[in-house]
Amino acid sequence: MSTIGKVTGIIANLVIVEADERVAQNEICFIKHEGTRLMAEVIKIMGRKVYVQVFESTRGLKVGSEVEFAGHMLEVTLGPGLLSKNFDGLQNDLDKMTGIFLKRGEYTEALENDKEYEFEPLAKKDDIVKAGDWLGQVKENWIDHKIMVPFTFEGEYKVKSVSGKGTYKINDTMAVLTDADGKEHKVTMVQKWPVKVPIKAYTEKPRPFKVLETGVRVFDTLNPIAEGGTGFIPGPFGSGKTVLQHALSKQAEADLVVIAACGERANEVVEIFTEFPELDDPRTGRKLMERTTIIANTSNMPVAAREASVYTAMTIAEYYRSMGLKVMLLADSTSRWAQALREMSNRMEELPGPDGFPMDLPAIISNFYSRAGFVYLNNGETGSITFIGTVSPAGGNLKEPVTESTKKAARCFYALSQQRADSKRYPAIDPIESYSKYLEYPEIVEYLNKNNGENWTTNVFFIKDALLRSKETYEQINILGDDGVPLDYHTTYWKGEVVDFVISQQDAFDKIDCRSSFDRQRYMLEKVVDVLKIEFKFDSFEEVNPYFKKVINQFKQMNYSEFESDEFKKNEKELENIIQERKVA
Amino acid sequence: MEKDTKAFQRIYTKLFQLTKATVSLQATGIGNEELAIVDGRLAQVVKIMEDIVTLQVFAGTEGIANDAEVIFTGKAPTLKVGEGLAGRFFNAYGEPMDGGEIMGEEREIGGPSVNPVRRMQPSEFIATGIAGIDLNNALVTGQKIPFFADPDQPYNQVMAMVALRAQADKIILGGVGLTNDDYLYFKRVFDDAGALDRIVGFINTTENPPVERLLVPDMALSAAEYYAAEKNEKVLVLLTDLTLYADALSIVSNRMDQIPSKDSMPGSLYSDLARLYEKAVQFPDGGSITIIAVTTLSSGDITHAIPDNTGYITEGQLFLRKDSDIGKVIVDPFRSLSRLKQLVIGKKTREDHPQVMNAAVRLYADAANAKTKLENGFDLTDYDERTLDFAKAYSEKLLAIDVNVEVDVMLETAYELFAKHFTPVEVGLKKEFVEKYWKEN
């Protein structure tokens, strides 16, 4: 019998409920209001007083309204059919909702109960299994969606029966398992899991040792993100966060992509809704939407559900990781999530931390980032969640609590710079400020050199140095004037510019340049390093600028042409000619 | 202490707590956010604890006694919508300023948001005739964009101009802390243009209590939703000045003892502003709401919490700047940005629009560099000199806000300026466009 309570206080979306029976922290409850049921989550219990945050508007709500506690935390439904869906933060299927405007208290099924899937068994009678083990699989779009022993099952079970090959609906019994006491448990294709609890159905979570190809050079070449790694992109508005996230979601070498649009512009989500079903996924030849799940809680949707949305997205990602898949999770923006935490903390009259954020913000953030990772599953297969979050620092100032807390939690830092954005150097990631801790991992270095040629990391550090020296020289030139510095200052500066224009910068709107494979990146990196090592002859500093502009332009023509095509080779030849003009023999 | 007047309406006369902005009393059966009349002034429920109800009195509590009459209305703030709205001006409560009644259906303001999957991608170009906007920062129906301007800049004039040229079916003016002079200005300009029948105004002037302002944007947007969602009309909403709206929010949050965050603004500022701006939408049946707002800055500081949060919400921003070279106000091509322009330029406008736009801005940037060189006492090259000449002409003929021409004329003008000052190679347009459109002198 579920606990019943009664509303005794209302302040915006914080509601105080009086309840006598068992209530748990983070338990879900429903407040009855004019024929609808408003979903809420317990956030504090003080004696008989239970503080709940309502995921909807509380307009018109009255003291005395009945509250029904659900007996569980906020859960998501996991099963075939999650891909290609557009959910809200509470996993309601936005496409199933009626009408143009969202209705308060309207909740939908997450999955299609009547859809049939082709099932193929993987386990057999008498197998010993535990949570997360694969019992069978169905085809969901192009992936083999594993039907697993529910994550809530503790200990070992013996398979009593598994359904044979055939067509089934998601709620059909697919297997019967017997526990240690001989009790039988039926398993369907669907299971539920509380979003705030990490799914830990794996044996080991090693340090990441592979690199995830994103096709974006400023990531892959300069500051690579590991498969199963974490990174974040802070940047002021207008610096290109969204374009970058869209590029990652389109191109990253992941099996599937979960996007949490958390408190951001609705028109940006509409762009994904409109474009992704049309765009081809170069890896599978299918539409991009088929590997994408969107959790949309736009900025005008209820604030409390915004917090839930990032957890919902992470849980879905963990579910697919348990099937041995490479998942990429993008959250835009985690600052909005932190702000939602601040609003609630404020209403609860908690003592505030810096900038009014809750004191435990750093803990909440690092806890969330730690759910990403590369794992070995029970059966030895691997799966991963690579997580990249954006941060929207107030006033573009990186010394604010959300950026600082995230910096402690994430291993890669991609600093978007207003200055670069203003001078249209896109992606506006500052190649010097940004870092990837993974470049310090011996296993990653080994992996990169094995896959991209033995000189790869040496070359990467070489061009990083070139960028840094170029920047320093540029400052000198600015102070002393063009003719006040030795001639080679100018070449040093321009060599850094070559790296910037050819490698750091990339045209996200060009259909060839937008995506650069590792093969191509290796080729271009070697090419650039070769040019940087050449000694050029100039008579005066005035010759340096036009010459290098020509070099850069020719390099860019290469970037714009199909890799290894005739045009590419023609442009490369032309570049050779330009280099010979001033090369010191 | 209570007596029945009408059915469901009880009068309370015992207030036990009064602050500058709120009153508290004992009452039962009251809904959250419900409206009440306190001593003849409108108030709204902001907090309920057991049987203690706290009301925020919009006009302030000056002179209210602890035995004042409180009548609960049983409903949240509403607006009566109907054909009769057009051509009228209303106060923050949605009452016609010239008296009289509006016939129509009563709607709660600040209603639910549009389901994101039911939105359409904005795709219709809004021509304003101002080249600084149409050429460099094209606006699209369903977009939300503010002017970031210092208080001394003529943002209200520019906004009125944009509104009249924008060929919207309805223009809804939300005056938030408008000076009475500016209110009369808007009224006169719309009247002179013979456009009054397309205008609906919700006006809170500086003469009215600041907290009342909080109702104005919701009133304006509810009227906009009526025309856009039900009548499938193209609606343009003008909100000026949302900095004053945010200031009013901070007053309320301060009186509610909430902990302020950056710049003394409430922690919920982002959500509060997003709730308004996100009403901008392209509906599937052709109706749309486009929001042009004003955020006044304090001496150009965009890192302040109000413009900063606004920038993260809106789809770009427009900066006005006085160009001392030509003595006119221009739309700053560097700091202004329309995030949605890509959806229309070169698609709904001529194919070469994006290239011409970028080339002109790049040359203008070269001029800015030349200027810095000049200021630092370095010599100018011939190219530098030419960029400076170009910049002046570009400012005068295209960026100035008094320009009013079609996009094709803007493009032609740009080519004329290019040809006068540069070679095609220096401008760097695609070859096919040079062949097709370049104008030899």
Boltz contact constraints between the chains, C-beta under 6 A:
constraints:
  - contact:
      token1: [A, 8]
      token2: [B, 50]
      max_distance: 6.0
  - contact:
      token1: [A, 9]
      token2: [B, 48]
      max_distance: 6.0
  - contact:
      token1: [A, 9]
      token2: [B, 49]
      max_distance: 6.0
  - contact:
      token1: [A, 10]
      token2: [B, 32]
      max_distance: 6.0
  - contact:
      token1: [A, 10]
      token2: [B, 48]
      max_distance: 6.0
  - contact:
      token1: [A, 11]
      token2: [B, 47]
      max_distance: 6.0
  - contact:
      token1: [A, 58]
      token2: [B, 32]
      max_distance: 6.0
  - contact:
      token1: [A, 59]
      token2: [B, 32]
      max_distance: 6.0
  - contact:
      token1: [A, 59]
      token2: [B, 33]
      max_distance: 6.0
  - contact:
      token1: [A, 59]
      token2: [B, 76]
      max_distance: 6.0
  - contact:
      token1: [A, 60]
      token2: [B, 31]
      max_distance: 6.0
  - contact:
      token1: [A, 61]
      token2: [B, 32]
      max_distance: 6.0
  - contact:
      token1: [A, 62]
      token2: [B, 31]
      max_distance: 6.0
  - contact:
      token1: [A, 63]
      token2: [B, 48]
      max_distance: 6.0
  - contact:
      token1: [A, 86]
      token2: [B, 117]
      max_distance: 6.0
  - contact:
      token1: [A, 94]
      token2: [B, 115]
      max_distance: 6.0
  - contact:
      token1: [A, 94]
      token2: [B, 117]
      max_distance: 6.0
  - contact:
      token1: [A, 95]
      token2: [B, 117]
      max_distance: 6.0
  - contact:
      token1: [A, 97]
      token2: [B, 115]
      max_distance: 6.0
  - contact:
      token1: [A, 100]
      token2: [B, 114]
      max_distance: 6.0
  - contact:
      token1: [A, 100]
      token2: [B, 118]
      max_distance: 6.0
  - contact:
      token1: [A, 101]
      token2: [B, 112]
      max_distance: 6.0
  - contact:
      token1: [A, 101]
      token2: [B, 114]
      max_distance: 6.0
  - contact:
      token1: [A, 102]
      token2: [B, 112]
      max_distance: 6.0
  - contact:
      token1: [A, 102]
      token2: [B, 113]
      max_distance: 6.0
  - contact:
      token1: [A, 102]
      token2: [B, 115]
      max_distance: 6.0
  - contact:
      token1: [A, 237]
      token2: [B, 311]
      max_distance: 6.0
  - contact:
      token1: [A, 237]
      token2: [B, 312]
      max_distance: 6.0
  - contact:
      token1: [A, 238]
      token2: [B, 337]
      max_distance: 6.0
  - contact:
      token1: [A, 266]
      token2: [B, 116]
      max_distance: 6.0
  - contact:
      token1: [A, 266]
      token2: [B, 278]
      max_distance: 6.0
  - contact:
      token1: [A, 269]
      token2: [B, 116]
      max_distance: 6.0
  - contact:
      token1: [A, 270]
      token2: [B, 119]
      max_distance: 6.0
  - contact:
      token1: [A, 270]
      token2: [B, 121]
      max_distance: 6.0
  - contact:
      token1: [A, 274]
      token2: [B, 121]
      max_distance: 6.0
  - contact:
      token1: [A, 296]
      token2: [B, 116]
      max_distance: 6.0
  - contact:
      token1: [A, 298]
      token2: [B, 116]
      max_distance: 6.0
  - contact:
      token1: [A, 299]
      token2: [B, 274]
      max_distance: 6.0
  - contact:
      token1: [A, 299]
      token2: [B, 278]
      max_distance: 6.0
  - contact:
      token1: [A, 300]
      token2: [B, 113]
      max_distance: 6.0
  - contact:
      token1: [A, 300]
      token2: [B, 274]
      max_distance: 6.0
  - contact:
      token1: [A, 300]
      token2: [B, 275]
      max_distance: 6.0
  - contact:
      token1: [A, 300]
      token2: [B, 278]
      max_distance: 6.0
  - contact:
      token1: [A, 301]
      token2: [B, 113]
      max_distance: 6.0
  - contact:
      token1: [A, 303]
      token2: [B, 271]
      max_distance: 6.0
  - contact:
      token1: [A, 339]
      token2: [B, 270]
      max_distance: 6.0
  - contact:
      token1: [A, 342]
      token2: [B, 267]
      max_distance: 6.0
  - contact:
      token1: [A, 343]
      token2: [B, 267]
      max_distance: 6.0
  - contact:
      token1: [A, 343]
      token2: [B, 268]
      max_distance: 6.0
  - contact:
      token1: [A, 346]
      token2: [B, 258]
      max_distance: 6.0
  - contact:
      token1: [A, 346]
      token2: [B, 259]
      max_distance: 6.0
  - contact:
      token1: [A, 346]
      token2: [B, 267]
      max_distance: 6.0
  - contact:
      token1: [A, 352]
      token2: [B, 259]
      max_distance: 6.0
  - contact:
      token1: [A, 355]
      token2: [B, 261]
      max_distance: 6.0
  - contact:
      token1: [A, 356]
      token2: [B, 259]
      max_distance: 6.0
  - contact:
      token1: [A, 356]
      token2: [B, 261]
      max_distance: 6.0
  - contact:
      token1: [A, 356]
      token2: [B, 267]
      max_distance: 6.0
  - contact:
      token1: [A, 392]
      token2: [B, 312]
      max_distance: 6.0
  - contact:
      token1: [A, 394]
      token2: [B, 262]
      max_distance: 6.0
  - contact:
      token1: [A, 394]
      token2: [B, 308]
      max_distance: 6.0
  - contact:
      token1: [A, 395]
      token2: [B, 303]
      max_distance: 6.0
  - contact:
      token1: [A, 395]
      token2: [B, 308]
      max_distance: 6.0
